[in-house]
Amino acid sequence: MYILTNSLKNLTRNKGRNLLLSAIILAIVVTTVVTLSITNTSDGIIDEYRQSFGSRVIISPDMDAVWEAQRGIAPVVGVPMAMPAVTPQQSLAFTRSQYIRDYSLTATHFAANDELVAVDGNIERPQMAMADGSEVPTADNLRDAGIIMPTFRIIGGAWNDDFDIGQRHLAEGYMPQEDNEVLISVEVAELNELSVGNEIRLYSNLSENEEIRIIYRDLIISGIYLDMTINPFEGFFRNPMVNRRNEILTTLNTILADINENDSGFFIDSTFYLHNPSFLAAFEAEARSLGLDDMLLVHTNEAEFNATVAPAEGLRRVAQTFLWVVLILGGTILMILSSIAIRERRYEIGVLRAMGMKKHKVAAGLWVEMFALTAICLVIGLSVGVAISQPVSDTLLASQLENLTEQNTASHISGFQPIGGGSGLQLTFDPNGESYAPLDALDISLSMGTVLEIIGISLLITTLAVLVSIINITKYEPIKILMERN
């Protein structure tokens, strides 16, 4: 008990020395709070993005292999290069993989109906001629041969993105909930005097082993949507098949219900998410066994991930570097000041030792003094650190974004383009041509785990400072310390 009471009294006996020690400890605590809060928050965000970004599978052509395969083959004017692609059957097979956590499928099938008028469907087009000089077959001629001239596109599956971002809006009715329920655009509804609850019949072509057949779908209009999307061919190439107002939206199963395993003539756009990024090699092996073309690369969107979290990575590196500098420099200064302070108290320590106090009790008293100072600094430092962590993070993150922009301007790196608003930076990656903005904000928080880390680091540094300083004192005998005093 004497050790505790005497140690606490010593805090007020040497105010100047203890205030100097407290200032160093407080600086270390505040810096540790700020840097660990930033580091741990950045780590959490990066891990969260890694699970999301790093798990999405991207299957794209290996352009080197494609060019090599095309070498020596005379190109046909007006005919694009044949590109390998995932077949609809493969996309459906991949959904059953044990390595897939989630997936998104969007099936598209062209369709027509003689009684329904499509947007841009009544535009007269010049009569084209075949390569041999003969006329292009008319729609009636093609239908007699079992071939449909489509004017609509039936899309089933994950088509909600346009509604989520506000480019489409449900004007009447409700979203398809059952198979064979569909949405049509306001324009198609007005052209054909259709309303919610009406039935329409669409027919499409399918091909199996080069044999073409026609399938019919009887559909019920559950809703009508207002379309505000941009037609990329407006004013240049007007065709009902490419006009987005002619898209008929439904469930995935509505399209797949009448399709056999070996059918072709429809398309599936697929996105797959792995349970864990480490499953990529196993999933690729399984995909190859299911017939995936060797000229298709299977990879995760690592570039997208790296670009998105680049500012957070830079912020984390700055915070970690600053933390180590402060801990090493502050700890060294603290050890020096503590050693000097205790050397000034050699006579007091000699008296205590001469009175019979054991070395470990003397050391315990010195440690209690330093612990009390550290506890007070922890209370103040945690409050100050929490208050300034967010402003410091915002400043450092803005600096990281500015550095990325300057690097882009200086080196003209393809894919980095300034944009208005937000962070002022947007990153675009091929082959999909999608754009991803880097993180421009972090919500800094202080978790209980981080608080325990801060307490542990503070106690470790102060303990080391006490140990280093008392080693030089306790190695002397009490009589020697008292003689040096005289």
C-alpha positions in Angstrom: 0.0 0.0 0.0 2.9 2.3 0.8 4.3 1.8 -2.7 1.0 3.0 -4.2 0.5 6.0 -2.0 4.1 7.1 -2.2 4.1 6.8 -6.0 0.9 8.9 -6.3 2.4 11.6 -4.0 5.5 11.7 -6.2 3.3 12.9 -9.1 2.8 16.3 -7.4 6.3 16.6 -5.9 8.0 17.0 -9.3 5.4 18.8 -11.4 7.8 20.2 -14.0 9.4 16.8 -14.7 6.1 15.0 -14.8 4.5 17.5 -17.0 7.3 17.0 -19.5 6.9 13.3 -19.4 3.1 13.6 -19.7 3.4 15.8 -22.8 5.5 13.1 -24.5 3.1 10.3 -23.5 0.1 12.4 -24.6 1.7 13.0 -28.0 2.3 9.3 -28.4 -1.2 8.4 -27.3 -2.9 11.0 -29.6 -0.8 10.0 -32.6 -1.5 6.3 -31.9 -5.2 6.9 -31.7 -5.3 8.8 -35.0 -3.0 6.5 -36.9 -4.5 3.2 -35.6 -8.0 4.5 -36.2 -7.1 5.3 -39.8 -5.2 2.1 -40.4 -7.8 -0.2 -38.9 -10.6 1.6 -40.7 -8.7 1.4 -44.0 -8.0 -2.3 -43.4 -11.6 -3.0 -42.8 -12.7 -1.1 -46.0 -10.0 -2.8 -48.1 -11.0 -6.3 -46.8 -14.6 -5.6 -47.5 -13.9 -4.4 -51.0 -11.5 -7.4 -51.5 -14.3 -9.8 -50.7 -16.7 -8.0 -53.1 -14.3 -7.0 -56.0 -11.9 -9.8 -55.7 -14.6 -12.4 -55.9 -16.3 -11.3 -59.2 -15.1 -13.5 -62.1 -14.3 -11.9 -65.3 -14.1 -14.1 -68.5 -12.6 -12.2 -71.4 -10.8 -13.1 -74.7 -7.1 -13.6 -74.7 -6.4 -11.1 -77.5 -2.8 -12.4 -78.1 -4.2 -15.9 -78.6 -7.0 -14.6 -80.8 -4.6 -12.6 -83.0 -2.3 -15.7 -83.2 -5.3 -17.9 -84.3 -6.3 -15.3 -86.9 -2.8 -15.0 -88.4 -2.6 -16.2 -91.9 -6.4 -16.0 -92.4 -7.4 -13.5 -95.0 -10.0 -11.1 -93.5 -13.4 -10.7 -95.0 -14.3 -7.1 -95.6 -17.2 -6.1 -93.4 -17.1 -9.2 -91.3 -15.8 -8.8 -87.8 -13.2 -11.0 -86.3 -14.6 -14.1 -84.7 -14.2 -13.8 -81.0 -14.5 -16.6 -78.4 -17.3 -16.3 -75.9 -19.1 -18.1 -73.1 -22.0 -20.1 -74.5 -25.4 -19.8 -72.9 -25.2 -23.5 -71.9 -21.9 -22.9 -70.2 -23.2 -19.9 -68.3 -26.1 -22.0 -67.0 -23.7 -24.9 -66.1 -21.4 -22.5 -64.2 -24.3 -21.5 -61.9 -24.2 -25.0 -60.4 -20.5 -24.8 -59.5 -19.7 -25.4 -55.8 -17.2 -22.5 -56.0 -19.9 -19.9 -57.0 -21.4 -17.9 -54.1 -23.8 -15.8 -56.2 -24.5 -15.1 -59.9 -26.5 -12.8 -62.1 -27.9 -13.9 -65.4 -29.6 -11.9 -68.1 -31.0 -13.7 -71.1 -31.9 -12.0 -74.3 -34.0 -13.3 -77.2 -35.2 -11.5 -80.3 -38.9 -11.8 -81.1 -41.6 -10.4 -83.3 -45.4 -10.1 -83.8 -47.1 -9.1 -87.0 -49.9 -7.4 -85.1 -47.6 -5.4 -82.8 -45.9 -2.2 -84.0 -42.4 -1.6 -82.7 -40.8 1.8 -82.2 -39.0 2.6 -85.5 -40.7 -0.4 -87.0 -42.5 1.5 -89.7 -39.5 3.3 -91.1 -39.0 2.5 -94.8 -35.6 1.3 -95.7 -33.9 1.1 -99.1 -34.0 -2.3 -100.7 -30.6 -4.0 -100.3 -29.1 -6.5 -102.6 -27.3 -9.8 -101.9 -23.7 -10.3 -103.0 -24.9 -12.2 -106.0 -27.1 -9.3 -107.1 -30.4 -10.9 -106.0 -32.8 -9.0 -103.7 -32.7 -9.5 -100.0 -35.6 -11.8 -98.9 -38.6 -10.0 -97.4 -40.0 -10.7 -94.0 -42.8 -12.7 -95.5 -40.3 -14.8 -97.6 -38.2 -15.4 -94.5 -41.2 -16.4 -92.4 -42.3 -18.9 -95.1 -38.8 -20.4 -94.6 -39.4 -20.5 -90.8 -37.1 -17.5 -90.1 -38.4 -14.6 -88.0 -37.5 -11.0 -88.8 -37.4 -9.7 -85.2 -38.5 -6.3 -84.0 -38.5 -6.7 -80.2 -36.1 -8.0 -77.6 -37.3 -10.1 -74.7 -34.9 -9.6 -71.7 -35.2 -11.8 -68.7 -33.2 -11.8 -65.4 -31.1 -9.0 -64.0 -32.4 -5.9 -65.9 -33.1 -3.8 -62.8 -30.0 -1.5 -63.0 -31.8 1.1 -65.2 -34.6 1.3 -62.7 -32.2 1.6 -59.8 -30.3 4.5 -61.3 -33.5 6.3 -62.4 -33.2 5.9 -66.2 -36.4 3.8 -66.2 -39.5 4.2 -64.0 -42.5 2.1 -63.5 -45.4 4.2 -64.8 -48.3 1.7 -64.4 -48.8 -1.8 -62.9 -46.2 -3.8 -61.1 -42.9 -5.6 -61.8 -43.1 -9.1 -63.2 -43.6 -11.5 -60.3 -44.6 -14.7 -62.1 -43.3 -16.3 -65.3 -44.8 -14.9 -68.5 -45.5 -11.5 -66.9 -43.8 -8.7 -68.8 -43.1 -5.0 -68.7 -43.4 -2.9 -71.9 -42.5 0.7 -72.6 -44.9 3.6 -72.7 -44.1 4.0 -76.4 -45.0 0.4 -77.4 -48.1 0.6 -75.2 -49.3 3.8 -77.0 -48.5 2.5 -80.5 -50.5 -0.7 -79.9 -53.1 0.7 -77.5 -52.1 -1.8 -74.8 -52.6 -1.6 -71.1 -51.9 -3.5 -68.0 -53.5 -6.9 -68.0 -53.6 -7.3 -71.8 -52.1 -10.5 -73.4 -49.6 -10.4 -76.3 -48.0 -13.3 -78.3 -44.4 -13.1 -79.4 -42.6 -15.7 -81.5 -38.9 -16.3 -81.9 -36.4 -18.5 -83.7 -34.3 -21.2 -82.1 -31.8 -23.4 -83.8 -30.8 -27.0 -82.8 -28.3 -28.9 -84.9 -28.9 -26.3 -87.8 -32.6 -27.0 -87.7 -34.6 -23.7 -87.2 -37.9 -23.8 -85.4 -40.3 -21.1 -84.1 -41.4 -20.9 -80.5 -44.4 -18.9 -79.2 -44.7 -17.1 -75.9 -48.1 -15.9 -74.6 -47.3 -13.1 -72.2 -49.4 -10.9 -69.8 -48.5 -7.2 -69.4 -48.0 -6.6 -65.7 -46.6 -3.1 -66.0 -45.6 -0.3 -68.3 -42.3 1.6 -67.9 -41.2 5.0 -68.8 -37.9 4.8 -70.6 -35.3 7.7 -70.4 -32.3 5.7 -71.6 -30.2 7.0 -74.5 -30.4 5.3 -77.8 -26.8 5.1 -79.0 -27.9 4.9 -82.7 -30.4 7.8 -82.6 -30.1 9.8 -85.8 -27.6 7.3 -87.3 -29.0 3.8 -87.6 -32.7 3.5 -86.7 -33.8 -0.1 -86.3 -36.4 -1.5 -84.0 -34.0 -4.3 -82.8 -31.6 -1.7 -81.3 -34.2 0.7 -80.0 -34.3 0.3 -76.2 -38.0 1.2 -76.1 -38.7 -2.1 -77.8 -37.3 -4.1 -74.9 -39.8 -6.4 -73.2 -38.7 -7.2 -69.7 -39.6 -10.4 -67.9 -38.3 -13.2 -65.7 -35.3 -15.3 -66.6 -37.4 -18.5 -66.6 -39.8 -17.0 -69.1 -37.1 -17.1 -71.7 -35.5 -20.4 -70.7 -38.7 -22.4 -70.3 -39.0 -23.4 -74.0 -35.3 -23.7 -74.7 -33.6 -27.1 -75.0 -30.1 -27.9 -73.8 -28.5 -27.7 -77.3 -30.5 -24.7 -78.6 -28.8 -21.6 -79.9 -30.2 -18.3 -81.1 -30.5 -16.6 -77.7 -27.9 -14.9 -75.5 -27.0 -14.9 -71.8 -25.0 -12.2 -70.1 -23.6 -13.6 -66.9 -21.7 -12.5 -63.8 -20.4 -14.9 -61.3 -19.1 -14.3 -57.7 -16.8 -16.8 -56.0 -17.1 -17.8 -52.3 -13.5 -16.7 -51.9 -11.0 -15.3 -54.4 -8.7 -18.3 -53.7 -11.2 -20.5 -55.5 -10.4 -18.9 -58.8 -8.0 -21.7 -60.0 -10.4 -24.5 -59.1 -13.3 -22.7 -60.8 -11.3 -22.2 -63.9 -10.3 -25.9 -64.0 -14.0 -26.8 -63.7 -15.0 -24.3 -66.4 -12.4 -25.7 -68.8 -13.8 -29.2 -68.1 -17.2 -27.9 -69.2 -15.8 -26.8 -72.5 -14.8 -23.2 -71.9 -12.7 -22.0 -74.8 -8.9 -22.0 -74.2 -8.8 -18.5 -75.8 -10.8 -17.1 -72.9 -9.1 -15.8 -69.8 -10.6 -16.4 -66.4 -9.6 -13.8 -63.8 -10.9 -11.6 -61.0 -11.3 -7.9 -61.2 -8.1 -7.2 -59.4 -7.4 -4.0 -61.4 -10.7 -2.6 -60.5 -10.1 -3.4 -56.8 -6.6 -1.9 -56.8 -7.8 1.3 -58.5 -10.8 1.7 -56.2 -8.8 1.3 -52.9 -5.6 3.1 -54.1 -6.3 6.2 -52.0 -7.1 4.0 -48.9 -3.9 2.0 -49.5 -1.9 5.2 -49.7 -3.6 6.6 -46.6 -2.9 3.4 -44.7 0.8 3.5 -45.7 1.1 7.2 -44.6 -0.6 6.4 -41.3 1.6 3.3 -40.6 4.8 5.1 -41.4 3.9 8.1 -39.2 2.9 5.7 -36.4 6.3 3.9 -36.5 8.2 7.2 -36.6 6.3 8.6 -33.6 6.6 5.4 -31.6 10.3 5.0 -32.2 11.2 8.7 -31.8 8.7 9.3 -29.0 9.7 6.1 -27.2 13.3 7.0 -27.4 12.8 10.5 -26.0 10.6 9.1 -23.3 13.2 6.6 -22.3 15.9 9.3 -22.2 13.8 11.7 -20.1 12.7 8.9 -17.8 16.3 7.8 -17.3 17.4 11.4 -16.6 14.5 11.9 -14.2 15.2 8.7 -12.2 19.0 9.4 -12.0 18.0 12.6 -10.3 16.2 10.5 -7.7 19.1 8.2 -7.0 19.3 9.4 -3.4 15.6 8.8 -2.8 16.0 5.3 -4.2 19.2 4.7 -2.1 17.3 5.6 1.1 14.4 3.3 0.2 16.9 0.5 -0.5 18.8 1.2 2.8 15.5 1.0 4.6 15.2 -2.6 3.3 12.9 -2.1 0.3 13.5 -4.8 -2.3 14.7 -3.9 -5.8 11.4 -5.2 -7.4 9.3 -3.1 -5.0 11.4 0.0 -5.9 10.9 -0.8 -9.6 7.1 -1.4 -9.0 6.9 2.1 -7.4 8.5 3.7 -10.3 6.3 1.8 -12.7 3.1 2.8 -10.8 4.1 6.5 -11.2 4.6 6.1 -14.9 1.4 4.0 -15.2 -0.6 6.8 -13.4 0.8 9.4 -15.8 0.0 7.1 -18.8 -3.6 6.4 -17.5 -4.3 10.2 -17.3 -2.8 10.7 -20.8 -4.8 7.8 -22.2 -8.1 9.4 -21.0 -7.2 12.8 -22.5 -5.5 11.3 -25.6 -8.4 9.1 -26.5 -10.8 12.0 -26.5 -8.5 14.3 -28.5 -7.6 11.5 -30.9 -11.2 10.6 -31.6 -12.0 14.3 -32.2 -9.2 14.9 -34.8 -9.1 11.5 -36.5 -11.7 12.3 -39.1 -10.3 15.7 -40.1 -6.8 14.3 -40.3 -8.1 11.3 -42.4 -10.0 13.7 -44.8 -6.9 15.8 -45.3 -4.6 12.9 -45.9 -7.1 11.2 -48.2 -7.6 14.4 -50.2 -3.8 14.6 -50.6 -3.7 11.0 -51.9 -6.4 11.8 -54.5 -4.5 14.9 -55.5 -1.4 12.9 -56.0 -3.2 10.4 -58.2 -4.6 13.2 -60.3 -1.1 14.7 -60.6 0.4 11.4 -61.6 -2.3 11.0 -64.3 -1.6 14.5 -65.7 2.1 14.0 -65.7 2.3 10.6 -67.2 -0.9 10.6 -69.3 -1.7 7.1 -68.1 -4.6 5.7 -70.1 -7.6 5.0 -68.0 -7.2 7.9 -65.5 -9.5 10.7 -66.4 -10.5 13.7 -64.3 -14.3 14.1 -63.8 -16.4 16.8 -62.3 -17.6 16.5 -58.7 -16.7 14.0 -56.1 -13.0 13.1 -55.9 -12.3 14.5 -59.4 -11.0 11.2 -60.5 -12.5 8.3 -62.4 -10.8 5.1 -63.5 -11.8 3.1 -66.6 -10.8 -0.4 -67.3 -11.1 -2.6 -70.4 -12.2 -5.0 -71.7 -15.7 -4.1 -70.4 -15.3 -0.4 -70.7 -16.7 0.1 -67.2 -15.7 3.0 -65.0 -14.9 2.9 -61.3 -14.3 5.9 -59.0 -11.7 5.5 -56.2 -12.7 5.9 -52.6 -12.9 9.5 -51.7 -14.2 9.2 -48.1 -13.6 7.1 -45.1 -15.8 7.1 -42.0 -13.2 6.8 -39.2 -14.4 4.9 -36.1 -12.7 3.8 -32.9 -13.5 0.2 -32.1 -13.0 -1.6 -28.8 -10.2 -3.6 -30.4 -8.4 -0.4 -31.5 -8.8 1.0 -27.9 -7.2 -2.1 -26.5 -4.3 -1.9 -29.0 -3.7 1.7 -28.0 -3.7 0.9 -24.3 -1.3 -2.0 -24.9 1.1 0.1 -27.0 1.1 2.9 -24.4 1.7 0.5 -21.5 4.4 -1.3 -23.4 6.3 1.9 -24.2 6.1 3.3 -20.7 7.1 -0.1 -19.2 10.2 -0.2 -21.5 11.0 3.4 -20.5 10.9 2.5 -16.8 12.8 -0.7 -17.3 15.6 0.9 -19.2 15.9 3.7 -16.6 15.8 1.6 -13.4 18.4 -0.9 -14.7 21.1 1.6 -14.2 19.9 2.5 -10.7 19.0 -0.8 -9.2 22.4 -2.4 -10.2 24.1 -0.2 -7.6 24.1 -1.1 -3.8 22.3 1.4 -1.5 25.6 2.4 0.3 27.2 3.3 -3.0 24.2 5.5 -4.0 24.4 7.3 -0.7 28.1 7.8 -0.9 27.8 9.3 -4.4 25.2 11.7 -2.9 27.8 12.9 -0.3 
